[in-house]
Amino acid sequence: MLGSKLVIAEREGLQAQLVVYLDQIAALLDMMAVCNPGILIASGFDLTKERRGHARAKATAAARIAGDAESADGDSGTPS
């Protein structure tokens, strides 16, 4: 029973990290579209108006915090 809770928490963390990656890809595409607007059509992304909710912003913030915690754990073995 505890294992399923851990799997769900891990899945939610991975989903939040995926949102961060997709936001980064979208930002890069926006920058590239300044020089070449046709790149947006070729990207395959939906070009409709973006409708973000508060849940997505919270998920993105949670993923960033989780990523920062993981990188801090990796640095804990080095002396300060």
KEVEX-329862 format. One record per atom (N, C-alpha, C): residue number from 1; residue in three letters; atom name; x, y, z. Coordinates in steps of 0.05 Angstrom, whole numbers. Atoms other than C-alpha are relative to their C-alpha. Layout:
BEGIN
<rec num="NUM" residuo="ala" atomo="CA" c1="X" c2="Y" c3="Z"/>
...
# end
This chain:
BEGIN
<rec num="1" residuo="met" atomo="N" c1="17" c2="-24" c3="0"/>
<rec num="1" residuo="met" atomo="CA" c1="0" c2="0" c3="0"/>
<rec num="1" residuo="met" atomo="C" c1="17" c2="25" c3="0"/>
<rec num="2" residuo="leu" atomo="N" c1="-18" c2="-23" c3="-1"/>
<rec num="2" residuo="leu" atomo="CA" c1="57" c2="48" c3="16"/>
<rec num="2" residuo="leu" atomo="C" c1="14" c2="3" c3="-27"/>
<rec num="3" residuo="gly" atomo="N" c1="-14" c2="-1" c3="25"/>
<rec num="3" residuo="gly" atomo="CA" c1="91" c2="30" c3="-49"/>
<rec num="3" residuo="gly" atomo="C" c1="-16" c2="15" c3="-21"/>
<rec num="4" residuo="ser" atomo="N" c1="16" c2="-14" c3="20"/>
<rec num="4" residuo="ser" atomo="CA" c1="33" c2="56" c3="-91"/>
<rec num="4" residuo="ser" atomo="C" c1="0" c2="31" c3="5"/>
<rec num="5" residuo="lys" atomo="N" c1="-1" c2="-29" c3="-6"/>
<rec num="5" residuo="lys" atomo="CA" c1="36" c2="124" c3="-55"/>
<rec num="5" residuo="lys" atomo="C" c1="27" c2="11" c3="-10"/>
<rec num="6" residuo="leu" atomo="N" c1="-26" c2="-9" c3="9"/>
<rec num="6" residuo="leu" atomo="CA" c1="110" c2="128" c3="-71"/>
<rec num="6" residuo="leu" atomo="C" c1="1" c2="2" c3="-30"/>
<rec num="7" residuo="val" atomo="N" c1="1" c2="0" c3="29"/>
<rec num="7" residuo="val" atomo="CA" c1="98" c2="111" c3="-144"/>
<rec num="7" residuo="val" atomo="C" c1="-16" c2="24" c3="-10"/>
<rec num="8" residuo="ile" atomo="N" c1="17" c2="-23" c3="8"/>
<rec num="8" residuo="ile" atomo="CA" c1="43" c2="164" c3="-149"/>
<rec num="8" residuo="ile" atomo="C" c1="16" c2="26" c3="4"/>
<rec num="9" residuo="ala" atomo="N" c1="-15" c2="-24" c3="-5"/>
<rec num="9" residuo="ala" atomo="CA" c1="88" c2="216" c3="-117"/>
<rec num="9" residuo="ala" atomo="C" c1="23" c2="3" c3="-20"/>
<rec num="10" residuo="glu" atomo="N" c1="-21" c2="-1" c3="20"/>
<rec num="10" residuo="glu" atomo="CA" c1="145" c2="198" c3="-164"/>
<rec num="10" residuo="glu" atomo="C" c1="-11" c2="8" c3="-28"/>
<rec num="11" residuo="arg" atomo="N" c1="13" c2="-7" c3="26"/>
<rec num="11" residuo="arg" atomo="CA" c1="98" c2="202" c3="-225"/>
<rec num="11" residuo="arg" atomo="C" c1="-7" c2="29" c3="-1"/>
<rec num="12" residuo="glu" atomo="N" c1="7" c2="-28" c3="0"/>
<rec num="12" residuo="glu" atomo="CA" c1="73" c2="270" c3="-204"/>
<rec num="12" residuo="glu" atomo="C" c1="24" c2="18" c3="-2"/>
<rec num="13" residuo="gly" atomo="N" c1="-25" c2="-15" c3="2"/>
<rec num="13" residuo="gly" atomo="CA" c1="144" c2="295" c3="-196"/>
<rec num="13" residuo="gly" atomo="C" c1="11" c2="-1" c3="-29"/>
<rec num="14" residuo="leu" atomo="N" c1="-9" c2="2" c3="27"/>
<rec num="14" residuo="leu" atomo="CA" c1="162" c2="269" c3="-265"/>
<rec num="14" residuo="leu" atomo="C" c1="-18" c2="16" c3="-19"/>
<rec num="15" residuo="gln" atomo="N" c1="18" c2="-16" c3="16"/>
<rec num="15" residuo="gln" atomo="CA" c1="100" c2="301" c3="-295"/>
<rec num="15" residuo="gln" atomo="C" c1="6" c2="30" c3="2"/>
<rec num="16" residuo="ala" atomo="N" c1="-7" c2="-28" c3="-5"/>
<rec num="16" residuo="ala" atomo="CA" c1="119" c2="367" c3="-264"/>
<rec num="16" residuo="ala" atomo="C" c1="26" c2="7" c3="-14"/>
<rec num="17" residuo="gln" atomo="N" c1="-26" c2="-5" c3="13"/>
<rec num="17" residuo="gln" atomo="CA" c1="190" c2="361" c3="-291"/>
<rec num="17" residuo="gln" atomo="C" c1="-5" c2="1" c3="-31"/>
<rec num="18" residuo="leu" atomo="N" c1="6" c2="0" c3="28"/>
<rec num="18" residuo="leu" atomo="CA" c1="161" c2="346" c3="-360"/>
<rec num="18" residuo="leu" atomo="C" c1="-11" c2="28" c3="-8"/>
<rec num="19" residuo="val" atomo="N" c1="11" c2="-27" c3="6"/>
<rec num="19" residuo="val" atomo="CA" c1="122" c2="412" c3="-357"/>
<rec num="19" residuo="val" atomo="C" c1="22" c2="20" c3="-1"/>
<rec num="20" residuo="val" atomo="N" c1="-22" c2="-19" c3="0"/>
<rec num="20" residuo="val" atomo="CA" c1="186" c2="449" c3="-341"/>
<rec num="20" residuo="val" atomo="C" c1="15" c2="-3" c3="-26"/>
<rec num="21" residuo="tyr" atomo="N" c1="-14" c2="4" c3="25"/>
<rec num="21" residuo="tyr" atomo="CA" c1="221" c2="417" c3="-401"/>
<rec num="21" residuo="tyr" atomo="C" c1="-16" c2="11" c3="-24"/>
<rec num="22" residuo="leu" atomo="N" c1="17" c2="-10" c3="22"/>
<rec num="22" residuo="leu" atomo="CA" c1="162" c2="433" c3="-447"/>
<rec num="22" residuo="leu" atomo="C" c1="-1" c2="31" c3="0"/>
<rec num="23" residuo="asp" atomo="N" c1="-1" c2="-29" c3="-1"/>
<rec num="23" residuo="asp" atomo="CA" c1="162" c2="505" c3="-423"/>
<rec num="23" residuo="asp" atomo="C" c1="27" c2="11" c3="-11"/>
<rec num="24" residuo="gln" atomo="N" c1="-26" c2="-8" c3="10"/>
<rec num="24" residuo="gln" atomo="CA" c1="237" c2="510" c3="-439"/>
<rec num="24" residuo="gln" atomo="C" c1="0" c2="-3" c3="-31"/>
<rec num="25" residuo="ile" atomo="N" c1="1" c2="4" c3="29"/>
<rec num="25" residuo="ile" atomo="CA" c1="225" c2="481" c3="-509"/>
<rec num="25" residuo="ile" atomo="C" c1="-17" c2="22" c3="-13"/>
<rec num="26" residuo="ala" atomo="N" c1="17" c2="-21" c3="10"/>
<rec num="26" residuo="ala" atomo="CA" c1="168" c2="531" c3="-520"/>
<rec num="26" residuo="ala" atomo="C" c1="14" c2="27" c3="-1"/>
<rec num="27" residuo="ala" atomo="N" c1="-14" c2="-25" c3="-1"/>
<rec num="27" residuo="ala" atomo="CA" c1="212" c2="589" c3="-499"/>
<rec num="27" residuo="ala" atomo="C" c1="22" c2="1" c3="-22"/>
<rec num="28" residuo="leu" atomo="N" c1="-20" c2="1" c3="22"/>
<rec num="28" residuo="leu" atomo="CA" c1="267" c2="567" c3="-547"/>
<rec num="28" residuo="leu" atomo="C" c1="-13" c2="3" c3="-27"/>
<rec num="29" residuo="leu" atomo="N" c1="14" c2="-3" c3="25"/>
<rec num="29" residuo="leu" atomo="CA" c1="217" c2="561" c3="-603"/>
<rec num="29" residuo="leu" atomo="C" c1="-9" c2="29" c3="-5"/>
<rec num="30" residuo="asp" atomo="N" c1="7" c2="-28" c3="2"/>
<rec num="30" residuo="asp" atomo="CA" c1="192" c2="631" c3="-588"/>
<rec num="30" residuo="asp" atomo="C" c1="23" c2="17" c3="-9"/>
<rec num="31" residuo="met" atomo="N" c1="-24" c2="-15" c3="7"/>
<rec num="31" residuo="met" atomo="CA" c1="262" c2="658" c3="-593"/>
<rec num="31" residuo="met" atomo="C" c1="8" c2="-5" c3="-29"/>
<rec num="32" residuo="met" atomo="N" c1="-7" c2="6" c3="27"/>
<rec num="32" residuo="met" atomo="CA" c1="276" c2="622" c3="-658"/>
<rec num="32" residuo="met" atomo="C" c1="-20" c2="11" c3="-20"/>
<rec num="33" residuo="ala" atomo="N" c1="21" c2="-10" c3="17"/>
<rec num="33" residuo="ala" atomo="CA" c1="210" c2="646" c3="-687"/>
<rec num="33" residuo="ala" atomo="C" c1="4" c2="29" c3="-7"/>
<rec num="34" residuo="val" atomo="N" c1="-5" c2="-29" c3="6"/>
<rec num="34" residuo="val" atomo="CA" c1="234" c2="718" c3="-684"/>
<rec num="34" residuo="val" atomo="C" c1="15" c2="2" c3="-27"/>
<rec num="35" residuo="cys" atomo="N" c1="-16" c2="-1" c3="25"/>
<rec num="35" residuo="cys" atomo="CA" c1="284" c2="703" c3="-740"/>
<rec num="35" residuo="cys" atomo="C" c1="-14" c2="-16" c3="-22"/>
<rec num="36" residuo="asn" atomo="N" c1="12" c2="17" c3="20"/>
<rec num="36" residuo="asn" atomo="CA" c1="243" c2="649" c3="-775"/>
<rec num="36" residuo="asn" atomo="C" c1="-28" c2="-8" c3="9"/>
<rec num="37" residuo="pro" atomo="N" c1="27" c2="6" c3="-10"/>
<rec num="37" residuo="pro" atomo="CA" c1="167" c2="650" c3="-762"/>
<rec num="37" residuo="pro" atomo="C" c1="-10" c2="-27" c3="-10"/>
<rec num="38" residuo="gly" atomo="N" c1="9" c2="26" c3="10"/>
<rec num="38" residuo="gly" atomo="CA" c1="157" c2="587" c3="-803"/>
<rec num="38" residuo="gly" atomo="C" c1="7" c2="-23" c3="18"/>
<rec num="39" residuo="ile" atomo="N" c1="-8" c2="22" c3="-17"/>
<rec num="39" residuo="ile" atomo="CA" c1="191" c2="546" c3="-750"/>
<rec num="39" residuo="ile" atomo="C" c1="-22" c2="-8" c3="19"/>
<rec num="40" residuo="leu" atomo="N" c1="23" c2="7" c3="-17"/>
<rec num="40" residuo="leu" atomo="CA" c1="128" c2="549" c3="-707"/>
<rec num="40" residuo="leu" atomo="C" c1="-19" c2="-19" c3="-13"/>
<rec num="41" residuo="ile" atomo="N" c1="18" c2="19" c3="15"/>
<rec num="41" residuo="ile" atomo="CA" c1="87" c2="515" c3="-761"/>
<rec num="41" residuo="ile" atomo="C" c1="14" c2="-27" c3="-2"/>
<rec num="42" residuo="ala" atomo="N" c1="-15" c2="25" c3="3"/>
<rec num="42" residuo="ala" atomo="CA" c1="141" c2="463" c3="-772"/>
<rec num="42" residuo="ala" atomo="C" c1="4" c2="-15" c3="27"/>
<rec num="43" residuo="ser" atomo="N" c1="-5" c2="13" c3="-26"/>
<rec num="43" residuo="ser" atomo="CA" c1="147" c2="449" c3="-697"/>
<rec num="43" residuo="ser" atomo="C" c1="-20" c2="-21" c3="8"/>
<rec num="44" residuo="gly" atomo="N" c1="21" c2="20" c3="-7"/>
<rec num="44" residuo="gly" atomo="CA" c1="81" c2="411" c3="-692"/>
<rec num="44" residuo="gly" atomo="C" c1="-15" c2="8" c3="25"/>
<rec num="45" residuo="phe" atomo="N" c1="15" c2="-9" c3="-24"/>
<rec num="45" residuo="phe" atomo="CA" c1="59" c2="450" c3="-630"/>
<rec num="45" residuo="phe" atomo="C" c1="-25" c2="14" c3="-9"/>
<rec num="46" residuo="asp" atomo="N" c1="25" c2="-13" c3="5"/>
<rec num="46" residuo="asp" atomo="CA" c1="-12" c2="476" c3="-627"/>
<rec num="46" residuo="asp" atomo="C" c1="4" c2="30" c3="3"/>
<rec num="47" residuo="leu" atomo="N" c1="-5" c2="-29" c3="-1"/>
<rec num="47" residuo="leu" atomo="CA" c1="-10" c2="550" c3="-643"/>
<rec num="47" residuo="leu" atomo="C" c1="-24" c2="16" c3="11"/>
<rec num="48" residuo="thr" atomo="N" c1="23" c2="-14" c3="-11"/>
<rec num="48" residuo="thr" atomo="CA" c1="-76" c2="567" c3="-609"/>
<rec num="48" residuo="thr" atomo="C" c1="9" c2="16" c3="25"/>
<rec num="49" residuo="lys" atomo="N" c1="-6" c2="-17" c3="-24"/>
<rec num="49" residuo="lys" atomo="CA" c1="-79" c2="617" c3="-551"/>
<rec num="49" residuo="lys" atomo="C" c1="5" c2="-18" c3="24"/>
<rec num="50" residuo="glu" atomo="N" c1="-8" c2="15" c3="-24"/>
<rec num="50" residuo="glu" atomo="CA" c1="-45" c2="591" c3="-489"/>
<rec num="50" residuo="glu" atomo="C" c1="-19" c2="6" c3="23"/>
<rec num="51" residuo="arg" atomo="N" c1="19" c2="-3" c3="-22"/>
<rec num="51" residuo="arg" atomo="CA" c1="-91" c2="578" c3="-430"/>
<rec num="51" residuo="arg" atomo="C" c1="12" c2="-15" c3="24"/>
<rec num="52" residuo="arg" atomo="N" c1="-12" c2="13" c3="-23"/>
<rec num="52" residuo="arg" atomo="CA" c1="-51" c2="564" c3="-368"/>
<rec num="52" residuo="arg" atomo="C" c1="-17" c2="5" c3="25"/>
<rec num="53" residuo="gly" atomo="N" c1="15" c2="-2" c3="-25"/>
<rec num="53" residuo="gly" atomo="CA" c1="-84" c2="551" c3="-302"/>
<rec num="53" residuo="gly" atomo="C" c1="19" c2="2" c3="23"/>
<rec num="54" residuo="his" atomo="N" c1="-16" c2="-2" c3="-24"/>
<rec num="54" residuo="his" atomo="CA" c1="-59" c2="560" c3="-231"/>
<rec num="54" residuo="his" atomo="C" c1="13" c2="-26" c3="7"/>
<rec num="55" residuo="ala" atomo="N" c1="-11" c2="26" c3="-7"/>
<rec num="55" residuo="ala" atomo="CA" c1="-48" c2="485" c3="-224"/>
<rec num="55" residuo="ala" atomo="C" c1="26" c2="-4" c3="-15"/>
<rec num="56" residuo="arg" atomo="N" c1="-25" c2="4" c3="15"/>
<rec num="56" residuo="arg" atomo="CA" c1="5" c2="486" c3="-279"/>
<rec num="56" residuo="arg" atomo="C" c1="22" c2="16" c3="12"/>
<rec num="57" residuo="ala" atomo="N" c1="-20" c2="-17" c3="-12"/>
<rec num="57" residuo="ala" atomo="CA" c1="42" c2="543" c3="-247"/>
<rec num="57" residuo="ala" atomo="C" c1="10" c2="-12" c3="26"/>
<rec num="58" residuo="lys" atomo="N" c1="-8" c2="14" c3="-25"/>
<rec num="58" residuo="lys" atomo="CA" c1="42" c2="506" c3="-180"/>
<rec num="58" residuo="lys" atomo="C" c1="17" c2="-25" c3="-6"/>
<rec num="59" residuo="ala" atomo="N" c1="-15" c2="24" c3="7"/>
<rec num="59" residuo="ala" atomo="CA" c1="66" c2="442" c3="-214"/>
<rec num="59" residuo="ala" atomo="C" c1="28" c2="7" c3="-9"/>
<rec num="60" residuo="thr" atomo="N" c1="-26" c2="-8" c3="9"/>
<rec num="60" residuo="thr" atomo="CA" c1="122" c2="479" c3="-248"/>
<rec num="60" residuo="thr" atomo="C" c1="18" c2="9" c3="23"/>
<rec num="61" residuo="ala" atomo="N" c1="-15" c2="-8" c3="-23"/>
<rec num="61" residuo="ala" atomo="CA" c1="144" c2="511" c3="-183"/>
<rec num="61" residuo="ala" atomo="C" c1="9" c2="-24" c3="17"/>
<rec num="62" residuo="ala" atomo="N" c1="-7" c2="24" c3="-15"/>
<rec num="62" residuo="ala" atomo="CA" c1="142" c2="444" c3="-148"/>
<rec num="62" residuo="ala" atomo="C" c1="22" c2="-16" c3="-13"/>
<rec num="63" residuo="ala" atomo="N" c1="-21" c2="15" c3="14"/>
<rec num="63" residuo="ala" atomo="CA" c1="185" c2="412" c3="-202"/>
<rec num="63" residuo="ala" atomo="C" c1="27" c2="14" c3="3"/>
<rec num="64" residuo="arg" atomo="N" c1="-25" c2="-14" c3="-3"/>
<rec num="64" residuo="arg" atomo="CA" c1="236" c2="467" c3="-197"/>
<rec num="64" residuo="arg" atomo="C" c1="12" c2="-3" c3="28"/>
<rec num="65" residuo="ile" atomo="N" c1="-9" c2="4" c3="-28"/>
<rec num="65" residuo="ile" atomo="CA" c1="239" c2="460" c3="-121"/>
<rec num="65" residuo="ile" atomo="C" c1="12" c2="-29" c3="3"/>
<rec num="66" residuo="ala" atomo="N" c1="-10" c2="28" c3="-1"/>
<rec num="66" residuo="ala" atomo="CA" c1="247" c2="384" c3="-129"/>
<rec num="66" residuo="ala" atomo="C" c1="26" c2="-3" c3="-14"/>
<rec num="67" residuo="gly" atomo="N" c1="-25" c2="1" c3="14"/>
<rec num="67" residuo="gly" atomo="CA" c1="302" c2="393" c3="-180"/>
<rec num="67" residuo="gly" atomo="C" c1="22" c2="13" c3="16"/>
<rec num="68" residuo="asp" atomo="N" c1="-20" c2="-14" c3="-17"/>
<rec num="68" residuo="asp" atomo="CA" c1="339" c2="442" c3="-134"/>
<rec num="68" residuo="asp" atomo="C" c1="8" c2="-18" c3="23"/>
<rec num="69" residuo="ala" atomo="N" c1="-6" c2="18" c3="-22"/>
<rec num="69" residuo="ala" atomo="CA" c1="333" c2="392" c3="-77"/>
<rec num="69" residuo="ala" atomo="C" c1="17" c2="-23" c3="-8"/>
<rec num="70" residuo="glu" atomo="N" c1="-16" c2="22" c3="11"/>
<rec num="70" residuo="glu" atomo="CA" c1="361" c2="336" c3="-120"/>
<rec num="70" residuo="glu" atomo="C" c1="29" c2="9" c3="-5"/>
<rec num="71" residuo="ser" atomo="N" c1="-27" c2="-9" c3="5"/>
<rec num="71" residuo="ser" atomo="CA" c1="421" c2="378" c3="-141"/>
<rec num="71" residuo="ser" atomo="C" c1="14" c2="7" c3="26"/>
<rec num="72" residuo="ala" atomo="N" c1="-12" c2="-6" c3="-26"/>
<rec num="72" residuo="ala" atomo="CA" c1="433" c2="399" c3="-69"/>
<rec num="72" residuo="ala" atomo="C" c1="9" c2="-26" c3="13"/>
<rec num="73" residuo="asp" atomo="N" c1="-7" c2="26" c3="-10"/>
<rec num="73" residuo="asp" atomo="CA" c1="434" c2="325" c3="-49"/>
<rec num="73" residuo="asp" atomo="C" c1="25" c2="-10" c3="-13"/>
<rec num="74" residuo="gly" atomo="N" c1="-24" c2="9" c3="14"/>
<rec num="74" residuo="gly" atomo="CA" c1="487" c2="311" c3="-101"/>
<rec num="74" residuo="gly" atomo="C" c1="25" c2="15" c3="8"/>
<rec num="75" residuo="asp" atomo="N" c1="-22" c2="-16" c3="-9"/>
<rec num="75" residuo="asp" atomo="CA" c1="531" c2="367" c3="-75"/>
<rec num="75" residuo="asp" atomo="C" c1="7" c2="-4" c3="29"/>
<rec num="76" residuo="ser" atomo="N" c1="-4" c2="2" c3="-29"/>
<rec num="76" residuo="ser" atomo="CA" c1="527" c2="346" c3="-2"/>
<rec num="76" residuo="ser" atomo="C" c1="26" c2="-14" c3="7"/>
<rec num="77" residuo="gly" atomo="N" c1="-25" c2="14" c3="-6"/>
<rec num="77" residuo="gly" atomo="CA" c1="589" c2="302" c3="-7"/>
<rec num="77" residuo="gly" atomo="C" c1="25" c2="17" c3="-2"/>
<rec num="78" residuo="thr" atomo="N" c1="-23" c2="-17" c3="3"/>
<rec num="78" residuo="thr" atomo="CA" c1="635" c2="360" c3="-24"/>
<rec num="78" residuo="thr" atomo="C" c1="3" c2="18" c3="24"/>
<rec num="79" residuo="pro" atomo="N" c1="-4" c2="-18" c3="-23"/>
<rec num="79" residuo="pro" atomo="CA" c1="667" c2="400" c3="33"/>
<rec num="79" residuo="pro" atomo="C" c1="-4" c2="29" c3="-8"/>
<rec num="80" residuo="ser" atomo="N" c1="4" c2="-28" c3="5"/>
<rec num="80" residuo="ser" atomo="CA" c1="649" c2="473" c3="39"/>
<rec num="80" residuo="ser" atomo="C" c1="23" c2="17" c3="9"/>
# end
